[in-house]
Amino acid sequence: MAVMLKRWNDDKMDALDAKVDRLEIEMRDLRTEMKSGFDRLHRLMIQFGGGMIVALFVALAAGV
């Protein structure tokens, strides 16, 4: 009986380990995807801010 219980526990732990490994892979993929999205957002914000500054200087130079 003790051997059967130990084997059952080992099987359950192996199954849990497989689930945790899969979750770690999914989380790593999600982090990578989020990082690339934030990098694109950061680049867009810098471009937008630069465009606003250029537009301000052009408007000031034109005397508007």
C-alpha positions as CSV (number, residue, x, y, z in Angstrom):
1,M,0.0,0.0,0.0
2,A,2.8,2.4,0.9
3,V,4.6,1.7,-2.4
4,M,1.3,2.3,-4.4
5,L,0.8,5.6,-2.5
6,K,4.4,6.7,-3.2
7,R,4.0,5.9,-6.9
8,W,0.8,7.8,-7.0
9,N,2.4,10.8,-5.4
10,D,5.4,10.6,-7.7
11,D,3.0,10.6,-10.7
12,K,1.1,13.6,-9.4
13,M,4.3,15.5,-8.8
14,D,5.6,14.7,-12.3
15,A,2.3,15.9,-13.8
16,L,2.5,19.1,-11.7
17,D,6.1,19.6,-12.8
18,A,5.1,19.4,-16.5
19,K,2.4,22.0,-15.9
20,V,4.7,24.4,-14.2
21,D,7.3,24.0,-17.0
22,R,4.7,24.8,-19.6
23,L,3.5,27.8,-17.6
24,E,7.1,29.1,-17.3
25,I,7.4,28.9,-21.1
26,E,4.1,30.7,-21.7
27,M,5.1,33.4,-19.2
28,R,8.5,33.9,-20.9
29,D,6.7,34.2,-24.3
30,L,4.2,36.7,-22.9
31,R,7.0,38.8,-21.3
32,T,8.8,38.8,-24.7
33,E,5.7,39.9,-26.5
34,M,4.9,42.6,-24.0
35,K,8.5,43.9,-24.1
36,S,8.4,44.2,-27.9
37,G,5.0,46.0,-27.6
38,F,6.3,48.5,-25.1
39,D,9.4,49.1,-27.2
40,R,7.2,50.0,-30.2
41,L,5.1,52.3,-28.0
42,H,8.2,54.0,-26.6
43,R,9.5,54.6,-30.2
44,L,6.1,56.0,-31.2
45,M,6.0,58.3,-28.2
46,I,9.5,59.7,-29.0
47,Q,8.6,60.2,-32.7
48,F,5.3,62.0,-31.8
49,G,7.1,64.2,-29.2
50,G,9.8,65.0,-31.8
51,G,7.2,65.9,-34.4
52,M,5.4,68.2,-31.9
53,I,8.7,70.0,-31.1
54,V,9.4,70.4,-34.8
55,A,5.9,71.7,-35.4
56,L,6.3,74.2,-32.6
57,F,9.5,75.5,-34.0
58,V,8.1,75.8,-37.5
59,A,5.0,77.6,-36.2
60,L,7.2,80.0,-34.2
61,A,9.5,80.6,-37.2
62,A,6.5,81.3,-39.4
63,G,5.2,83.8,-36.9
64,V,1.9,82.1,-36.3
